Amino acid sequence: MKKILLSLLIMALIYAIFAEIIVEQNFENSVQDTWDYVADPVVTDPYYWGIWSSAQGGPNPTDGTYYWRAHMQDTRIASLTFENVELEPGQWHKIIMTYWTQNLEPGVDQFKICVEYDEGNNWDNWRNITIYEGVEQWMPFIVNIPPEASTVRMKLLAKFNGLNSSKYAYWDNISIRTYSIPLPPLFSNSPSPVVSQRTDGSKIVDIYYDMGNLSRDVVSVQMMVSLDGGHRYDYIPDPANLSGDIGEFVTPGMGRHIIWNAGAEGIDFDNNNYTIQLIADNDLMPVPDDFVYVEAGTIYPDDEAHSNGLTSRSLYVGKFEVTQAEFEEVMGYNPSLHQGDPNRPVDNVTWFNAIEYCNRRSLKEGLFPTYRYSIQLGFFDYIHYGFDPDNWPEGWDSDDANQGNIKYTFLFGEFGYHLLSEEEWEFIARGGIDSEGYQFSGSDNLSDVAWHYGNSGAQSHPVGEKDPNELGVFDMSGNVWEWCCEFRPLKPLKGGSHLYSEEECDPGHELYMNPTYSSGDVGFRVARGVKNTEIYDDDK
């Protein structure tokens, strides 16, 4: 077992809001432009590097009249160096800005930011700003400043490969902001928490971490593991294999200790590089309308297929399948074959349709979308099309092979709408940690909880007419099949439908179809995250 890397996600208070702009720069030459900078070079001829006002290259200013423009750099490095700003330690701060790129080439052109937390002159912590190929709109960029920082300075850099009049980059609305609720420092002066495997052959892992009080006497701490080097954190260790400062009612402080019996997990950790995340939360978002809260946990159905149990994180899930009215409100059309009542579940939808609906509904409600579209050109070379389906390439939803370009992302703020994973879906259908062990979702009598072959008249029915399951969720057996989100070529459908009988309506049954498949008995259900989350990654 190789050393396990550790990153931390710390949950901010749910109702924390930006109360104060510390400094800002909007390039308007006004009294509000208080974050001073030095441009290098100062002279821009024969290329353009400076304040601009017209829509050349695409954008108008996000507000006001001006923004900063970089054009035709011809392999020259150009930069903006922003002055050092003093911060109040113990507060959460952010650097927020908007940017726009036009015809830049990922991996070829440079478009970067460096943020340092000292008063020196070196610039070492560079990171790339994502170039969204084909996306013609202002995009947000956010840097979370660790609460122990007392100063911050920033440098923006652009370098275009060759003289190309079609290449542009722009910055606008740059600011440092602070939360209205001060939070104590979350980490000690050590560079990162300590994670080590014992050398006695036990395969026990010790995790030591420091945590401020998050304005609470106690918090809950959850541990999640990435099985793919940090791409996706979707493995939750068995609570029976965890002890120490983990779970509910953890008292914040220094030197917290988790003992993880990794060898008992039933997964071969040898010769792999795994990443751990600790999630410390102290509040939940209000339950959205027509959603129910699902508490994280593991259940063990009484069958051979689930010897390792079913595990889910905490989340909000829709009480009902997405209706035709809900789908049409977001998407502008109704593809269903069984119409006549807007409260019937939408049907005849592909997996791509379901993904698109999730992102469009998130954007409509001001949530950060879950899915982004990126095409990989090389090992580290991508074309990013962002989160808005309007900016995705034509035909993205018509080719099954494009499912590999859909990426699953949780970012700052309220988590957007998404499909359940196959395991999450079955965990919820079986009643979660409140499961009574029923054969179907909520009953041993299929007709009590489902529209199926024997009682549906070969038609879907309005959602919520049958009894719910233990969690208060309806129609997880029967009515329409529900798409789930798994990143493999064939996508799972769960729950059976009005055209199927007992075997298919069992929560453990599934079909696997291409993402372009659709049918008059195929729909979907959406979920949302429960936290208003701010991410602090201790490795970056």
Residue pairs with C-beta under 8 A, 6 or more apart in sequence:
1 197
1 203
1 262
1 269
1 270
1 272
2 271
2 272
2 273
2 274
3 195
3 196
3 197
4 195
4 197
4 205
4 274
4 275
4 276
5 195
5 230
5 273
5 274
5 275
5 276
5 539
6 192
6 193
6 195
6 207
6 209
6 275
6 276
6 277
6 278
6 538
6 539
7 230
7 275
7 276
7 277
7 537
7 538
7 539
8 186
8 187
8 193
8 209
8 277
8 278
8 280
8 536
8 537
8 538
9 277
9 278
9 279
9 280
9 533
9 535
9 536
9 537
10 186
10 211
10 214
10 280
10 534
10 535
10 536
11 214
11 279
11 280
11 281
11 282
11 283
11 531
11 532
11 533
11 534
12 92
12 179
12 183
12 532
12 533
12 534
13 179
13 181
13 183
13 214
13 215
13 282
13 283
13 532
14 283
14 284
14 285
14 531
14 532
15 283
16 92
16 179
16 180
16 181
16 532
17 179
17 180
18 94
18 177
18 178
18 179
18 180
19 178
19 179
19 180
20 177
20 178
20 180
21 175
21 176
21 177
22 85
22 87
22 93
22 175
22 176
22 177
22 178
23 34
23 35
23 85
23 175
23 176
24 32
24 33
24 34
24 35
24 173
24 174
24 175
24 176
25 33
25 34
25 35
25 36
25 37
25 82
25 174
25 175
26 32
26 33
26 63
26 64
26 66
26 172
26 173
26 174
27 33
27 51
27 64
27 66
27 67
27 68
27 172
28 64
28 65
28 66
29 51
29 66
35 82
35 83
35 85
35 174
35 175
35 176
36 82
36 83
37 80
37 81
37 82
37 83
38 80
38 81
39 49
39 50
39 78
39 79
39 80
40 78
40 79
40 80
40 81
41 49
41 76
41 78
44 50
46 72
47 71
47 72
47 73
47 74
47 76
48 69
48 70
48 71
48 72
49 69
49 70
49 71
49 73
49 78
50 68
50 69
51 66
51 67
51 68
51 69
52 66
52 67
52 68
52 69
52 170
53 61
53 65
53 66
53 67
56 69
56 71
56 168
57 69
57 71
57 102
57 168
57 170
58 100
58 102
58 136
58 168
59 67
59 100
59 136
59 137
59 138
59 170
61 67
61 172
62 98
62 138
62 172
62 173
63 173
67 170
67 171
67 172
68 80
68 170
68 171
68 172
69 168
69 169
69 170
70 78
70 158
70 160
70 168
70 169
70 170
71 165
71 167
71 168
71 169
72 160
72 163
72 164
72 165
72 167
73 158
73 159
73 160
73 167
74 160
74 162
74 163
75 159
75 160
75 161
75 162
76 159
77 110
77 157
77 158
77 159
78 157
78 158
78 159
79 155
79 156
79 157
79 158
80 155
80 156
80 171
81 153
81 154
81 155
82 153
82 154
82 155
82 156
82 174
83 153
84 119
84 151
84 152
84 153
85 151
85 152
85 153
85 176
86 150
86 151
87 93
87 145
87 149
87 150
87 151
87 152
87 176
87 178
88 178
88 182
89 147
89 148
89 149
89 150
89 185
90 147
90 148
90 182
90 183
90 184
90 185
91 147
91 178
91 179
91 182
91 183
92 144
92 145
92 147
92 178
92 179
92 183
92 534
93 144
93 145
93 147
93 149
93 152
93 176
93 177
93 178
93 179
94 142
94 143
94 144
94 145
94 176
94 177
94 178
95 115
95 142
95 143
95 145
95 152
95 154
95 174
95 175
95 176
96 140
96 141
96 142
96 173
96 174
96 175
96 176
96 177
97 140
97 141
97 171
97 172
97 173
97 174
97 175
98 138
98 139
98 140
98 141
98 171
98 172
98 173
99 111
99 129
99 138
99 139
99 141
99 169
99 170
99 171
99 172
100 136
100 137
100 138
100 139
100 168
100 169
100 170
101 111
101 131
101 132
101 168
101 169
101 170
102 136
102 166
102 167
102 168
102 169
103 164
103 166
103 167
103 168
104 111
104 131
104 133
104 160
104 167
104 168
104 169
105 131
105 161
106 131
106 133
106 377
106 381
106 382
106 383
106 384
107 377
107 378
107 380
107 381
108 161
109 131
109 158
109 159
109 160
109 161
109 167
110 128
110 157
110 158
110 159
110 160
111 128
111 129
111 131
111 157
111 158
111 169
112 126
112 127
112 128
112 129
112 156
112 157
112 158
113 126
113 127
113 129
113 141
113 143
113 154
113 155
113 156
113 157
114 123
114 124
114 125
114 126
114 127
114 154
114 155
114 157
115 125
115 143
115 145
115 152
115 153
115 154
116 122
116 123
116 124
116 125
116 152
116 153
116 154
117 145
117 146
117 149
117 150
117 151
117 152
118 151
118 153
119 151
119 153
123 155
126 157
127 540
129 141
130 139
130 384
131 384
132 139
132 384
132 385
132 386
132 391
133 383
133 384
133 385
134 383
134 385
134 391
134 393
135 384
135 385
135 386
135 388
135 391
136 391
137 388
137 391
138 172
139 386
142 412
144 412
144 534
144 535
144 536
145 152
145 176
146 186
146 187
146 536
147 183
147 184
147 185
147 186
147 212
148 185
148 186
148 187
148 189
152 176
156 171
158 169
160 167
160 169
181 215
183 212
183 214
183 215
184 212
184 213
184 214
185 212
186 210
186 211
186 212
186 214
186 536
187 193
187 210
187 211
187 538
188 210
188 254
190 210
191 538
192 538
192 539
193 207
193 208
193 209
193 210
193 278
193 538
194 206
194 207
194 208
194 209
195 205
195 206
195 207
195 208
195 276
196 205
196 206
197 203
197 204
197 205
197 206
197 262
198 204
198 205
198 206
202 261
202 263
203 261
203 262
203 263
203 264
203 269
204 259
204 260
204 261
204 262
204 263
205 259
205 260
205 262
206 257
206 258
206 259
206 260
207 223
207 257
207 258
207 259
207 260
207 276
207 278
208 255
208 256
208 257
208 258
209 245
209 256
209 258
209 278
210 253
210 254
210 255
210 256
211 219
211 221
211 250
211 252
211 253
211 256
211 280
212 252
213 252
213 253
214 252
214 280
214 282
215 282
216 252
216 282
217 251
218 248
218 249
218 250
218 251
218 252
219 250
219 252
219 280
219 281
219 282
220 247
220 248
220 249
220 250
220 280
220 281
220 282
221 245
221 246
221 247
221 250
221 256
221 258
221 278
221 279
221 280
222 236
222 246
222 247
222 278
222 279
222 281
222 296
222 313
223 236
223 237
223 242
223 246
223 258
223 260
223 276
223 277
223 278
223 279
224 233
224 234
224 235
224 236
224 276
224 277
224 279
224 313
225 233
225 235
225 236
225 237
225 274
225 275
225 276
225 277
226 232
226 233
226 234
226 235
226 274
226 275
226 276
226 277
227 234
227 235
227 267
227 272
227 274
229 273
229 274
229 275
230 275
232 408
233 275
233 277
234 421
235 267
236 296
236 298
236 311
236 313
237 260
237 262
237 265
238 264
238 265
238 298
238 309
239 247
239 297
239 298
240 264
241 260
241 261
241 262
241 264
241 265
242 258
242 259
242 260
242 261
243 258
243 259
244 256
244 257
244 258
244 259
245 251
245 256
245 257
245 258
246 258
250 256
250 280
252 280
258 278
262 269
263 269
266 308
281 531
283 531
283 532
284 293
284 530
284 531
285 316
285 414
285 529
285 530
285 531
285 532
287 293
287 316
288 316
288 528
290 318
290 319
290 320
291 316
291 317
291 318
291 319
291 528
292 316
292 317
292 319
292 471
292 472
292 473
293 314
293 316
293 530
294 312
294 314
294 315
294 316
294 317
294 427
294 428
294 432
294 471
295 314
295 432
295 433
296 311
296 312
296 313
296 314
297 311
297 312
297 427
297 432
297 433
298 309
298 310
298 311
299 309
299 310
299 427
299 430
299 431
299 432
299 433
299 435
300 306
300 309
300 310
301 310
301 430
301 435
301 437
301 508
302 437
303 508
305 508
306 508
310 423
310 426
310 427
310 430
311 423
311 427
312 423
312 424
312 427
312 428
312 432
313 424
314 530
315 424
315 527
315 528
315 529
315 530
316 527
316 528
316 529
316 530
317 420
317 428
317 471
317 473
317 525
317 526
317 527
318 473
318 525
318 526
318 527
319 464
319 468
319 472
319 473
319 474
320 345
320 463
320 464
320 474
320 475
320 525
321 345
321 346
321 463
321 474
321 475
321 479
321 480
321 482
321 523
321 524
321 525
322 345
322 346
322 357
322 523
322 524
322 525
322 526
323 342
323 343
323 344
323 345
323 346
323 462
323 463
324 334
324 336
324 339
324 341
324 342
324 343
324 344
324 345
324 346
325 342
325 343
326 346
327 334
327 335
327 336
327 346
327 349
327 357
328 334
328 342
330 357
330 360
330 361
330 364
331 353
331 356
331 357
331 360
334 346
335 346
335 347
335 348
335 349
335 353
335 518
336 344
336 346
336 347
336 348
336 520
337 347
337 348
337 520
338 344
338 347
338 459
338 460
338 520
341 462
343 462
343 463
343 464
344 460
344 461
344 462
344 463
345 460
345 463
345 475
345 479
345 480
345 523
346 523
346 524
347 460
347 480
347 519
347 520
347 521
347 522
347 523
348 518
348 519
348 520
348 522
349 357
349 483
349 518
349 522
349 523
349 524
350 397
350 515
350 516
350 517
350 518
351 403
351 483
351 491
351 513
351 515
351 516
351 517
352 396
352 397
352 402
352 403
352 515
352 516
353 397
353 518
354 419
354 483
354 524
355 371
355 406
355 419
355 485
356 389
356 397
357 417
357 524
357 526
358 369
358 370
358 371
358 416
358 417
358 418
358 419
358 526
359 369
359 370
359 371
359 387
359 388
359 389
359 416
359 417
360 389
361 416
361 417
361 526
362 368
362 369
362 370
362 416
362 417
363 369
363 387
363 388
367 413
367 414
367 415
367 416
367 417
367 528
368 387
368 411
368 412
368 413
368 414
368 415
368 416
369 387
369 388
369 409
369 416
370 408
370 409
370 410
370 415
370 416
370 417
370 418
371 387
371 406
371 407
371 408
371 409
371 418
372 384
372 385
372 386
372 387
372 406
372 407
372 409
373 384
373 385
373 386
373 389
373 392
373 393
373 396
373 405
373 406
373 407
374 382
374 383
374 384
374 385
374 405
374 407
375 382
375 383
375 385
375 393
375 405
376 382
376 405
377 383
385 391
385 392
385 393
386 392
387 409
389 396
395 402
396 402
396 405
397 516
398 516
399 516
400 489
400 514
400 515
400 516
402 515
403 487
403 489
403 491
403 515
404 487
404 489
406 487
408 418
408 485
408 487
410 529
410 533
411 535
412 533
412 534
412 535
413 532
413 533
414 528
414 529
414 532
415 528
415 529
415 530
415 531
415 533
416 528
417 526
417 527
417 528
418 485
418 526
418 527
418 528
419 483
419 484
419 485
419 524
419 525
419 526
419 527
420 428
420 482
420 484
420 485
420 525
420 527
421 484
421 485
421 486
422 484
422 486
422 492
422 494
422 510
424 484
424 527
425 476
425 482
425 484
425 492
425 494
425 495
425 525
426 494
426 507
426 508
428 469
428 471
428 473
428 476
429 441
429 469
429 473
429 476
429 477
429 494
429 495
429 507
430 437
430 438
430 441
430 469
430 507
431 438
431 441
431 442
431 469
431 470
431 471
432 470
432 471
434 470
434 471
435 470
436 470
438 444
438 469
439 446
439 502
439 506
440 446
440 449
440 450
440 477
440 502
440 505
440 506
440 507
441 449
441 450
441 469
441 473
441 476
441 477
441 495
441 507
442 448
442 449
442 467
442 468
442 469
442 470
442 476
442 477
443 449
443 467
443 469
446 452
446 454
446 477
446 478
446 502
446 505
447 454
447 455
448 466
448 467
449 466
449 467
449 468
449 469
449 475
449 476
449 477
449 478
450 466
450 475
450 477
450 478
450 479
450 496
450 505
451 460
451 461
451 465
451 466
451 475
451 478
451 479
451 498
452 477
452 478
452 496
452 497
452 498
452 500
452 501
452 502
452 505
453 498
453 499
453 500
453 501
454 501
456 478
456 479
456 498
456 499
458 498
458 499
459 498
460 479
460 480
460 497
460 498
460 520
460 521
461 479
461 498
463 474
463 475
463 479
464 474
464 475
466 474
466 475
466 478
467 474
468 474
469 476
475 495
476 482
476 494
476 495
476 507
476 525
477 495
477 496
477 505
477 506
477 507
478 495
478 496
478 497
478 498
478 500
478 505
479 495
479 497
479 498
479 523
480 495
480 497
480 498
480 521
480 522
480 523
481 493
481 494
481 495
481 496
481 497
481 511
481 519
481 521
481 522
481 523
482 493
482 494
482 495
482 523
482 524
482 525
483 491
483 492
483 493
483 522
483 523
483 524
484 491
484 492
484 493
484 494
485 491
486 492
489 514
490 512
490 513
490 514
491 512
491 513
491 514
491 515
492 510
492 511
492 512
493 510
493 511
493 512
493 513
493 522
494 507
494 509
494 510
495 505
495 507
496 504
496 505
496 506
496 509
497 504
497 521
497 522
498 521
499 521
500 521
503 509
504 511
